[in-house]
């Protein structure tokens, strides 16, 4: 955007994810941005409304520090999420054109984990591992199921927690949230039980007993000598802060991890544990640069504490009190006057958490803007209108698909919109997976075949038919019917009377049966299963070995690659299938690393038991498409056209005060001294 003496050139990644703004490029900063970049105070808090260039300040502060003499290893940038960290890391690398011995941009959990990993290496201990959200959900589900079956000590829940909800995933989500918030604030099961008695919260007492069992099971699973400690993401940051404090005592003579400049982008998403880590780093001599918009916090359901922004300017020893000098960015470069007015009116309805100066930012350009509201009578018509709007912008105005996004409230709405837009020939991509990995169409047949090959399941007629009609078999229902008829006709001609179900199962396990005219279409599936059985019989076979044998024999990689490169609806489906297969291999790699002596069948059972979609570090397809995502995924990013779907008064935004069944937010408020354990959860904006 240009048009003023202090125009800000925004960095837009190219199609190949390489930022266009490279080394030596001139970035013009407005006076407040320049002051923030040049500040040398021990701690600086930069407040800015959306579009004022907070992330650009973070980027230029890193560039200025490195060009001023700091080594890249002396700089740490903390981002609120893994994907935003990856994007910012690409931009920093493109600007610096220098290598570093450790990542410049990380999440707080990743930076903390690197500290713990370094300590374990110096002590000669096994590398610690993080317990994923899907593993937490699986473990809690097993514990709840065990109590429901009467195993162990009875666990009595209060009357408001009915027995029929204990097996539901939403209840496990709330339970996991409560336990992780307790862990994040250093509460032990004994502490949680004491709070339950003091404040008459019997549900917390039951959760405390389950919490104790959960910690015992996690500790038992980490008891294998060649496996390191297993840490919950909620405690890893606190563990790292404690490790830094006791470093010289535990690892005498070893160089302690330290940074001279720590930049925190989206500080409103920081947790109490992150604030404690920042205090340790500041006391160790690190200069802090915090950038925040307290009105745009979207990670509160994961423990984010926007009130830390207001406390950052306080000089003291309390949580988040860093004595930071405050700089306010006063120009919204991404907004014209009309859009800025709309954003300002929305921000006025968000409760203040100690910082409101940034709301007075003014637009860089005049104009009424293009803000439209469409009231539609049904979700189907809403989806059709969204598709029409996106296609019109692309065809008539030439707007690239990658510069458009659709924001919906929940994952279920994201899924529905993705299907509707795909049906309207709009290329879409979804941030993360909306279903468990075992339910992905490309992963399900591989897991079914793996269960058969390792002996975890018998090959019955139902499984054989499902595999034959999957990508591994390549048949449709009509083709499968022809194969069944051919096998049955041959059986009758030989004087036999077996059913087509039995003959189909036999055909997949015998080369002789495949010599029957008409049965050859299932020959490829028989080869796939034979390759899997051979790999499973090898000494020392693990999940990766069997999975790779199945995938190699299936010979789907090249056809899917060609289809993905060709584009269109089939290409999008191939992209998603390849992403799922890569995620499956990544899951197998993680399983083998964490449980190296487990049989391949254990991996299948482990994955089949997961009800929660699991994030993956596996590579994903990159293509020009419309992003369909939730507010948490959209925060901090920018597009030229954004559609906010599903807005409905009383539903979204929901400004009513409310509490969850287990009261995780009430616990947080109580520990922070802000409230009594009543229904005080913030409304979802």
Secondary structure as GFF3:
##gff-version 3
##sequence-region A 1 685
A	DSSP	alpha_helix	31	38	.	.	.	ID=ss1
A	DSSP	beta_strand	43	47	.	.	.	ID=ss2
A	DSSP	alpha_helix	54	67	.	.	.	ID=ss3
A	DSSP	three_ten_helix	72	74	.	.	.	ID=ss4
A	DSSP	beta_strand	75	79	.	.	.	ID=ss5
A	DSSP	alpha_helix	82	96	.	.	.	ID=ss6
A	DSSP	beta_strand	105	107	.	.	.	ID=ss7
A	DSSP	alpha_helix	108	123	.	.	.	ID=ss8
A	DSSP	beta_strand	129	131	.	.	.	ID=ss9
A	DSSP	alpha_helix	133	148	.	.	.	ID=ss10
A	DSSP	three_ten_helix	163	165	.	.	.	ID=ss11
A	DSSP	alpha_helix	169	184	.	.	.	ID=ss12
A	DSSP	alpha_helix	189	198	.	.	.	ID=ss13
A	DSSP	alpha_helix	202	221	.	.	.	ID=ss14
A	DSSP	beta_strand	230	232	.	.	.	ID=ss15
A	DSSP	alpha_helix	233	245	.	.	.	ID=ss16
A	DSSP	alpha_helix	247	250	.	.	.	ID=ss17
A	DSSP	beta_strand	261	264	.	.	.	ID=ss18
A	DSSP	three_ten_helix	267	269	.	.	.	ID=ss19
A	DSSP	alpha_helix	272	283	.	.	.	ID=ss20
A	DSSP	beta_strand	287	292	.	.	.	ID=ss21
A	DSSP	three_ten_helix	294	296	.	.	.	ID=ss22
A	DSSP	three_ten_helix	300	302	.	.	.	ID=ss23
A	DSSP	alpha_helix	307	311	.	.	.	ID=ss24
A	DSSP	beta_strand	325	328	.	.	.	ID=ss25
A	DSSP	beta_strand	331	336	.	.	.	ID=ss26
A	DSSP	alpha_helix	337	348	.	.	.	ID=ss27
A	DSSP	three_ten_helix	357	360	.	.	.	ID=ss28
A	DSSP	beta_strand	362	365	.	.	.	ID=ss29
A	DSSP	alpha_helix	379	396	.	.	.	ID=ss30
A	DSSP	three_ten_helix	401	403	.	.	.	ID=ss31
A	DSSP	beta_strand	404	408	.	.	.	ID=ss32
A	DSSP	alpha_helix	411	423	.	.	.	ID=ss33
A	DSSP	beta_strand	428	430	.	.	.	ID=ss34
A	DSSP	three_ten_helix	437	439	.	.	.	ID=ss35
A	DSSP	alpha_helix	441	453	.	.	.	ID=ss36
A	DSSP	alpha_helix	461	468	.	.	.	ID=ss37
A	DSSP	alpha_helix	477	493	.	.	.	ID=ss38
A	DSSP	alpha_helix	500	507	.	.	.	ID=ss39
A	DSSP	three_ten_helix	513	515	.	.	.	ID=ss40
A	DSSP	three_ten_helix	520	522	.	.	.	ID=ss41
A	DSSP	alpha_helix	523	537	.	.	.	ID=ss42
A	DSSP	alpha_helix	543	554	.	.	.	ID=ss43
A	DSSP	alpha_helix	557	566	.	.	.	ID=ss44
A	DSSP	alpha_helix	568	594	.	.	.	ID=ss45
A	DSSP	alpha_helix	600	608	.	.	.	ID=ss46
A	DSSP	beta_strand	626	630	.	.	.	ID=ss47
A	DSSP	alpha_helix	631	634	.	.	.	ID=ss48
A	DSSP	beta_strand	641	644	.	.	.	ID=ss49
A	DSSP	alpha_helix	664	672	.	.	.	ID=ss50
###
